[in-house]
């Protein structure tokens, strides 16, 4: 039986964080896949929204001639994805409680704790803006005064003499920011639609969930990154399945990590 750790973040808020094992992240993926199969049409609709939105955004960036923004924007998707999956969390919650699930019902998710969901969304948007500033700064340091053209885009960024240091700087800085966002959001957003709690207490609970379960949570982060990378390499096509599965799995992660009140 999982042990509970009492985490007192505020005099009126007591959140109990469960200790989990390395088996749990795989169980969450399996549970997410079961939810996908239970509501395949709704899952495919949401997955298709992620696919089409990602594709259209990429095409828009390329058509504007700002194709050099594609790598940082793609990485930035990792940062805002947790708030974009809020409807999937609610669908998984309804399935777990034996309720019927419809597209119209899940669209009402934001009516639950709307103020704190907006606060969380603004925080993630600020992190995204900060990341874009860092990414542009790194580009300016290594390729100062260089105007990229589409024909030499790949060779300049990935095959030139500066590419190794440029990629290392980008991966390290992006990885640190992504880890920060993961720590902030791993259970906080599902908690906001499940409990009457403010955004900062939810973030504190999320931080403690990672702190008390570092190895399982790093495995869970690696699994999420794996699904994201596969999605990008498939030109977002696999998002039709992987995004709903990750969203549902995140709800099950919240249920295992945070003790029921």
SULGI-V155126 format. One record per backbone hydrogen bond with DSSP energy under -1.0 kcal/mol. NH is the residue of the N-H (numbers start at 1). CO is the residue of the C=O. E is the energy in kcal/mol with one decimal. If there is no record, write none. Layout:
NH/CO/E
NH/CO/E
This chain:
5/17/-1.9
7/15/-2.1
10/13/-1.2
13/10/-1.8
15/7/-1.9
17/5/-2.4
18/257/-3.4
19/3/-1.7
24/21/-1.0
27/23/-1.7
28/24/-2.4
29/25/-1.8
30/26/-2.2
31/27/-2.5
32/28/-2.6
33/29/-2.2
34/30/-2.0
35/31/-2.2
36/32/-2.1
37/33/-2.1
38/34/-1.7
39/35/-1.7
43/39/-2.4
44/40/-2.5
45/41/-2.1
46/42/-2.3
47/43/-2.8
48/44/-2.5
49/45/-1.8
50/46/-1.9
51/47/-2.1
52/48/-3.1
53/49/-2.6
54/50/-2.2
55/51/-2.3
56/52/-2.9
57/53/-2.3
58/54/-2.1
59/55/-2.4
60/56/-2.4
61/57/-2.3
62/58/-2.3
63/59/-2.6
64/60/-1.4
65/62/-1.5
66/61/-1.6
69/66/-2.3
70/67/-1.6
73/69/-2.5
74/70/-2.8
75/71/-2.3
76/72/-2.2
77/73/-1.1
78/75/-1.0
80/76/-1.2
81/77/-1.6
84/80/-1.3
85/81/-1.3
86/83/-1.1
89/85/-1.9
90/86/-1.6
91/87/-1.9
92/88/-2.3
93/89/-2.2
94/90/-2.5
95/91/-2.1
96/92/-2.2
97/93/-1.4
98/95/-1.4
99/94/-2.7
106/102/-2.1
107/103/-1.6
108/105/-1.4
109/106/-1.7
111/108/-1.9
112/109/-2.2
117/113/-1.8
118/114/-2.3
119/115/-2.2
120/116/-2.3
121/117/-2.4
122/118/-2.6
123/119/-2.3
124/120/-2.2
125/121/-2.1
126/122/-2.4
127/123/-2.0
128/124/-2.2
129/125/-2.5
130/126/-2.4
131/127/-2.5
132/128/-2.3
133/129/-2.1
134/130/-2.3
135/131/-2.9
136/132/-2.3
137/133/-2.1
138/134/-2.6
139/135/-2.1
140/136/-2.4
141/137/-2.1
142/138/-1.9
143/139/-2.6
146/143/-1.9
156/152/-2.2
157/153/-2.1
158/154/-2.5
159/155/-1.3
166/162/-2.5
167/163/-3.1
168/164/-2.3
169/165/-2.5
170/166/-2.3
171/167/-2.9
172/168/-2.5
173/169/-2.2
174/170/-2.5
175/171/-2.4
176/172/-2.1
177/173/-2.0
178/174/-2.7
179/175/-2.4
180/176/-2.0
181/177/-2.3
182/178/-2.6
183/179/-2.4
184/180/-1.8
185/181/-2.0
186/182/-1.7
191/187/-1.9
192/188/-1.6
193/189/-1.1
195/191/-2.4
197/195/-1.6
202/198/-2.1
203/199/-2.2
204/200/-2.0
205/201/-2.1
206/202/-2.2
207/203/-2.6
208/204/-2.1
209/205/-1.9
210/206/-1.8
211/207/-2.5
212/208/-2.5
217/213/-2.2
218/214/-2.1
219/215/-2.0
220/216/-2.2
221/217/-2.4
222/218/-2.2
223/219/-2.2
224/220/-2.2
225/221/-2.5
226/222/-2.3
227/223/-2.2
228/224/-2.3
229/225/-2.9
230/226/-2.3
231/227/-2.1
232/228/-2.3
233/229/-2.7
234/230/-1.6
235/232/-1.6
236/231/-3.3
237/234/-1.4
239/236/-1.3
240/237/-1.5
241/238/-1.3
242/238/-3.2
243/239/-1.5
245/241/-1.9
246/242/-2.7
247/243/-2.6
248/244/-2.9
249/245/-2.6
250/246/-2.2
251/247/-1.4
252/248/-1.8
253/249/-2.2
254/250/-2.3
255/251/-2.2
256/252/-1.9
257/253/-2.4
258/254/-2.6
259/16/-2.8
